[in-house]
Amino acid sequence: MRVTSRVLALVLAGGLAAAVSGCRQQEPPPTGAPPTTTASAGRPSEAEQAALKAFVQETTPPRTPLLPPGHPPLDGTRSPSSPPDQGPAPALALRYSVPATWQREPVRSPLRSDQYRLPRAAGDAEDAELAVFGGIGGSVEDNVTRWRGQFTTPDGRRIPDEGLVRESFEVGSLRVTVVDLAGRYAADAMMAGGPAVPRDNYRLLAAVVEGAAGPVFFKVVGPAETVAQYRADFLAMLRTLKPE
């Protein structure tokens, strides 16, 4: 009888403990406690995405990891006549038209929404490239400074003020600022989707397009002669810009 009573006591004690444990698990979190969020598998959290966008305003190496392979762009735009790519990109409420000779390619960076290959000029070893992107923030001056920092003179010095050509104009309600410079180019690793590889005798044509939906960026980079032959086409493309 003493054994049976002891067993009964243990059973009752175990049941009570289980009941108390169950109650504790169902207790709501304390009032005012921040909600807990967990990123889905293979997808960065909102804080990580915000840090990634902030990075491109800097001229220093990346401070945050790249998005996982296959992750869709954070922001995007495309020409209305462009064929579909491997994944949808959020619209930036901006339309534009490119020359038929510019060949659209899959984007190589999660920050890009569109990119095109511009066939090389005779004598150049590489094609030029147009990258379109948006949603990265920063003022016009911030981005001009960043682009200028990607170029040096052949002997490694900073591009002088007279080496940077800048012009601004309006297309309807849009304000467009164009930057033109040349020298030794060290690619932005984050935007190019790979390590920076210095290239001599390169040229940049870039534009910041300011509108109600935020700035959109167009950046052509390639061998100097190739970029020079597309300068008029680039400016003509900017004249086709229209808000959605």
WOHU-V190016 format. One record per residue. N is the residue number from 1. RES is the residue in one small letter. PHI is phi as a letter, one per 30 degrees, with the letter a starting at -180 (999 if undefined). OMEGA is omega in whole degrees, 0 to 359 (none if undefined). Layout:
n->[N | N]
res->[RES | RES]
phi->[PHI | PHI]
omega->[OMEGA | OMEGA]
//
This chain:
n->[1 | 2 | 3 | 4 | 5 | 6 | 7 | 8 | 9 | 10 | 11 | 12 | 13 | 14 | 15 | 16 | 17 | 18 | 19 | 20 | 21 | 22 | 23 | 24 | 25 | 26 | 27 | 28 | 29 | 30 | 31 | 32 | 33 | 34 | 35 | 36 | 37 | 38 | 39 | 40 | 41 | 42 | 43 | 44 | 45 | 46 | 47 | 48 | 49 | 50 | 51 | 52 | 53 | 54 | 55 | 56 | 57 | 58 | 59 | 60 | 61 | 62 | 63 | 64 | 65 | 66 | 67 | 68 | 69 | 70 | 71 | 72 | 73 | 74 | 75 | 76 | 77 | 78 | 79 | 80 | 81 | 82 | 83 | 84 | 85 | 86 | 87 | 88 | 89 | 90 | 91 | 92 | 93 | 94 | 95 | 96 | 97 | 98 | 99 | 100 | 101 | 102 | 103 | 104 | 105 | 106 | 107 | 108 | 109 | 110 | 111 | 112 | 113 | 114 | 115 | 116 | 117 | 118 | 119 | 120 | 121 | 122 | 123 | 124 | 125 | 126 | 127 | 128 | 129 | 130 | 131 | 132 | 133 | 134 | 135 | 136 | 137 | 138 | 139 | 140 | 141 | 142 | 143 | 144 | 145 | 146 | 147 | 148 | 149 | 150 | 151 | 152 | 153 | 154 | 155 | 156 | 157 | 158 | 159 | 160 | 161 | 162 | 163 | 164 | 165 | 166 | 167 | 168 | 169 | 170 | 171 | 172 | 173 | 174 | 175 | 176 | 177 | 178 | 179 | 180 | 181 | 182 | 183 | 184 | 185 | 186 | 187 | 188 | 189 | 190 | 191 | 192 | 193 | 194 | 195 | 196 | 197 | 198 | 199 | 200 | 201 | 202 | 203 | 204 | 205 | 206 | 207 | 208 | 209 | 210 | 211 | 212 | 213 | 214 | 215 | 216 | 217 | 218 | 219 | 220 | 221 | 222 | 223 | 224 | 225 | 226 | 227 | 228 | 229 | 230 | 231 | 232 | 233 | 234 | 235 | 236 | 237 | 238 | 239 | 240 | 241 | 242 | 243 | 244]
res->[m | r | v | t | s | r | v | l | a | l | v | l | a | g | g | l | a | a | a | v | s | g | c | r | q | q | e | p | p | p | t | g | a | p | p | t | t | t | a | s | a | g | r | p | s | e | a | e | q | a | a | l | k | a | f | v | q | e | t | t | p | p | r | t | p | l | l | p | p | g | h | p | p | l | d | g | t | r | s | p | s | s | p | p | d | q | g | p | a | p | a | l | a | l | r | y | s | v | p | a | t | w | q | r | e | p | v | r | s | p | l | r | s | d | q | y | r | l | p | r | a | a | g | d | a | e | d | a | e | l | a | v | f | g | g | i | g | g | s | v | e | d | n | v | t | r | w | r | g | q | f | t | t | p | d | g | r | r | i | p | d | e | g | l | v | r | e | s | f | e | v | g | s | l | r | v | t | v | v | d | l | a | g | r | y | a | a | d | a | m | m | a | g | g | p | a | v | p | r | d | n | y | r | l | l | a | a | v | v | e | g | a | a | g | p | v | f | f | k | v | v | g | p | a | e | t | v | a | q | y | r | a | d | f | l | a | m | l | r | t | l | k | p | e]
phi->[999 | d | d | d | d | d | d | d | d | d | d | d | d | d | d | d | d | d | d | d | d | d | d | d | d | c | d | d | d | e | e | i | d | d | d | c | b | b | d | d | e | i | b | d | d | d | d | d | d | d | d | d | d | d | e | d | d | c | c | d | d | e | c | b | d | d | d | d | e | i | d | d | e | d | b | a | a | a | d | d | c | d | d | d | c | d | a | d | b | e | d | c | h | b | c | a | b | c | d | d | d | d | c | d | b | d | d | c | b | d | d | d | c | a | a | b | c | c | e | d | d | e | j | d | d | b | d | c | b | c | c | c | a | a | i | c | i | i | d | e | d | e | d | d | d | d | d | d | d | d | b | b | d | e | c | j | d | d | d | d | e | d | d | c | c | b | b | b | a | c | b | i | d | c | c | c | c | c | b | b | a | b | l | d | c | c | e | d | e | d | d | d | i | a | d | d | b | e | b | d | h | c | b | b | b | b | b | c | c | c | b | d | d | j | d | b | c | b | b | c | b | l | e | e | d | d | d | e | d | c | d | d | d | d | d | d | d | d | d | d | d | b | d | d]
omega->[179 | 179 | 181 | 180 | 181 | 178 | 179 | 180 | 179 | 179 | 180 | 180 | 179 | 178 | 179 | 180 | 179 | 180 | 180 | 179 | 179 | 179 | 181 | 181 | 182 | 180 | 178 | 178 | 180 | 179 | 178 | 180 | 181 | 179 | 178 | 179 | 180 | 180 | 178 | 185 | 178 | 182 | 181 | 178 | 179 | 179 | 179 | 178 | 179 | 179 | 179 | 178 | 182 | 185 | 188 | 175 | 185 | 174 | 179 | 178 | 183 | 176 | 180 | 182 | 175 | 175 | 180 | 178 | 179 | 180 | 182 | 178 | 179 | 179 | 181 | 174 | 178 | 176 | 181 | 181 | 184 | 176 | 179 | 178 | 187 | 180 | 182 | 177 | 179 | 182 | 177 | 177 | 181 | 178 | 178 | 180 | 180 | 177 | 183 | 181 | 178 | 188 | 181 | 182 | 172 | 181 | 182 | 182 | 179 | 179 | 182 | 174 | 182 | 172 | 183 | 174 | 180 | 186 | 185 | 174 | 179 | 180 | 178 | 184 | 184 | 172 | 170 | 183 | 172 | 175 | 178 | 182 | 181 | 178 | 183 | 176 | 182 | 179 | 175 | 181 | 178 | 184 | 175 | 178 | 180 | 180 | 179 | 180 | 178 | 180 | 171 | 172 | 180 | 179 | 172 | 179 | 179 | 177 | 180 | 182 | 182 | 178 | 180 | 178 | 184 | 177 | 181 | 177 | 181 | 173 | 187 | 180 | 183 | 175 | 185 | 175 | 183 | 178 | 181 | 178 | 183 | 179 | 175 | 187 | 172 | 188 | 171 | 185 | 183 | 183 | 183 | 180 | 180 | 182 | 179 | 178 | 182 | 178 | 181 | 176 | 176 | 181 | 179 | 167 | 183 | 180 | 170 | 181 | 183 | 178 | 183 | 183 | 181 | 184 | 172 | 187 | 175 | 186 | 175 | 178 | 177 | 176 | 189 | 182 | 179 | 180 | 180 | 183 | 180 | 183 | 181 | 178 | 180 | 179 | 177 | 177 | 180 | 179 | 180 | 184 | 178 | 173 | 176 | none]
//
